[in-house]
Each structure stands twice: as C-alpha cells, then as structure tokens.
Amino acid sequence: LTNTNITDAQEMETTWTILPAVILILIALPSLRILYLTDEINDPSFTIKSIGHQWYWTYEYTDYGGLIFNSYMMPPLFLNPGDLRLLEVDNRVVLPIEAPVRMMITSQDVLHSWTIPTLGLKTDAVPGRLNQTTFTATRPGVYYGQCSEICGANHSFMPIVAELIP
C-alpha cells in the first residue's frame, strides 16, 4: 500500500504557510497606523482629569487655573421633577461641543471605570496609573453614565453626567 512515487511537498507547504502570513501583515499595517493616528489629539481644547473615589468622582480642569470639584450623586429627597434617580449629580462636567477634549482618568482607591455609553467612552480608572481617552462631541445635551467596574458594594452609585453646550 505504499507508493514510492509520492514526493515531499515541502516547497508547497512553506508557500501555504508564508503567503497567508504576508497577506495578514499587509492588511494589519495600514489599519494599525490609522488606529494610532485617530487615538492621538496633539492640541486638545480641554484637558480634564477625572479621579475615581469610593462613590464619587473628582474633576480637575487643568488648563484653566486648576478648577477642582467633586461630583456626588443627588439624594432622592433633593431631586427635581424630571431628574433621573441614581443618575443625577450635584456638579456636572460642562464641556463645549465640536472641541477636542482629553480626559485623563485615574483612581484613588480601587478599580473604577469612567463610562458614558452614548458618547462611546469607557476607560478604566486604575490606582497609580493615568489612562487617557479623547473625544469630540458633535451634539449638545446631557449625557449620563455610571461606573461600570465592580469597585465596591455601591459601585453602580457613581454616576457621571457630562453637559455638552454650544
């Protein structure tokens, strides 16, 4: 049952292995370049540092005299009609539309995640590490988000509210 006329096809096997790898590299290099270029903003209009604490956020407008404020969730007794329960805060982050914004995000105590789904933003806040995300909003409005990390017993009670104005 053996055939002595069959030869080894090492050249063909080598070609079948190397050719797909070369094609994948040729596809990946332009994609990685575009991904890298879209992530960087060289001259943002605003740089805001967001620090996650247990059950509240601290924001620093670093470009404008070091304006610092805390953003706590509004207790249900202080909500106005039309406010969203568990999503409204006492101090909102106010940003202009059509301006590049750099958000620098870190944490004071445990892992948090600065997330606003309608803006397509989600960046982890890690203690001792400064993560960065950039965005340019195109529509005015009030955008809501929450910490989406399991950072403690009341992790879902860390709302994030960004008010984008013209």
C-alpha positions in Angstrom: 0.0 0.0 0.0 3.0 2.4 -0.2 3.8 4.4 -3.3 7.4 5.3 -3.9 6.4 7.9 -6.5 5.0 10.4 -3.9 7.4 13.2 -3.2 7.6 15.5 -0.3 5.8 18.8 -0.9 7.8 21.0 1.4 8.0 23.9 -1.0 4.2 24.0 -1.4 3.7 23.7 2.4 6.1 26.5 3.0 4.3 28.7 0.5 0.9 27.9 2.0 2.2 28.9 5.4 4.1 32.1 4.5 1.7 33.6 1.9 -1.3 34.0 4.3 1.1 35.4 7.0 2.3 38.0 4.5 -1.2 38.9 3.4 -2.3 39.4 7.1 0.7 41.7 7.8 -0.1 43.8 4.6 -3.7 44.2 5.9 -2.7 44.9 9.5 0.0 47.6 9.0 -2.3 50.3 7.5 -5.0 49.5 10.0 -2.6 49.9 12.9 -1.4 53.2 11.6 -4.9 54.6 11.2 -5.9 53.3 14.7 -2.9 55.1 16.2 -3.5 58.3 14.4 -7.2 58.5 15.4 -6.3 58.0 19.0 -4.0 60.9 19.4 -5.0 64.6 19.8 -2.0 66.8 19.6 -3.6 70.0 20.8 -6.8 69.5 22.7 -9.0 72.4 23.7 -9.7 71.0 27.1 -7.8 68.6 29.4 -9.8 67.2 32.3 -8.5 64.9 34.9 -11.1 62.6 36.5 -10.3 60.8 39.7 -12.5 58.0 40.9 -13.1 57.8 44.7 -15.4 55.4 46.5 -18.9 56.6 45.4 -17.9 59.9 43.8 -15.7 61.5 41.1 -13.4 64.4 41.4 -12.8 66.6 38.3 -9.9 68.9 37.6 -9.9 71.4 34.7 -6.2 71.6 34.5 -5.9 74.1 31.7 -8.0 76.8 33.5 -6.4 77.6 36.8 -6.8 74.2 38.3 -10.6 74.3 38.9 -11.4 71.3 41.0 -14.8 70.0 42.2 -16.4 66.8 43.4 -19.4 65.2 41.8 -21.7 63.3 44.1 -24.9 61.5 43.3 -28.0 63.5 44.3 -30.0 62.0 47.1 -33.6 61.2 46.2 -35.0 63.9 48.5 -33.2 66.6 46.6 -34.3 65.6 43.1 -36.4 67.9 41.0 -39.3 66.6 38.8 -37.8 65.2 35.6 -34.4 64.3 37.2 -33.2 60.7 36.8 -32.9 58.8 40.0 -29.4 57.3 40.6 -28.1 59.2 37.6 -28.2 62.9 38.6 -25.2 64.5 40.3 -24.8 67.8 42.1 -21.9 69.1 39.9 -21.9 68.2 36.2 -18.9 68.2 33.9 -19.5 71.0 31.4 -17.8 70.8 28.0 -18.2 72.6 24.6 -19.3 70.7 21.5 -17.0 70.5 18.5 -13.9 70.9 20.6 -11.3 68.1 21.1 -11.3 67.0 24.8 -8.7 64.9 26.5 -9.9 63.0 29.6 -7.2 61.8 31.9 -8.6 59.2 34.2 -7.2 57.6 37.4 -8.4 56.2 40.7 -7.7 57.0 44.3 -8.6 53.6 45.9 -9.9 50.7 43.8 -10.6 50.0 40.1 -13.3 52.2 38.6 -14.5 52.7 35.0 -15.4 56.2 33.6 -18.2 55.2 31.2 -20.6 57.3 29.1 -22.2 54.8 26.7 -23.9 57.4 24.4 -20.6 59.1 23.7 -18.9 55.7 23.2 -16.5 56.3 26.1 -15.2 53.7 28.5 -11.9 54.0 30.2 -10.7 52.2 33.3 -9.5 54.1 36.3 -6.6 52.3 37.9 -4.9 53.4 41.1 -1.4 54.6 40.3 -2.0 54.8 36.6 -3.1 57.7 34.4 -5.2 56.5 31.5 -6.3 58.8 28.6 -9.2 59.0 26.3 -10.1 61.7 23.7 -13.3 62.6 22.1 -15.1 65.4 20.2 -18.8 65.7 20.8 -21.0 66.8 17.9 -24.4 67.3 19.6 -25.3 69.3 22.7 -27.2 67.7 25.5 -26.8 66.0 28.9 -25.1 62.6 28.7 -25.3 60.1 31.6 -23.0 57.3 32.6 -22.0 55.2 35.6 -19.0 53.4 36.9 -19.1 50.0 35.1 -16.5 48.2 37.2 -17.2 46.1 40.3 -15.4 48.6 42.6 -17.3 48.0 45.8 -20.7 47.4 47.4 -22.3 50.5 45.8 -20.3 50.6 42.6 -23.3 51.4 40.5 -24.0 54.5 42.5 -21.1 56.5 41.0 -23.0 58.4 38.2 -21.2 60.5 35.6 -23.0 63.4 34.0 -21.5 65.4 31.1 -23.3 68.5 29.9 -22.3 69.5 26.4 -23.1 73.0 25.4 -22.6 75.0 22.1 
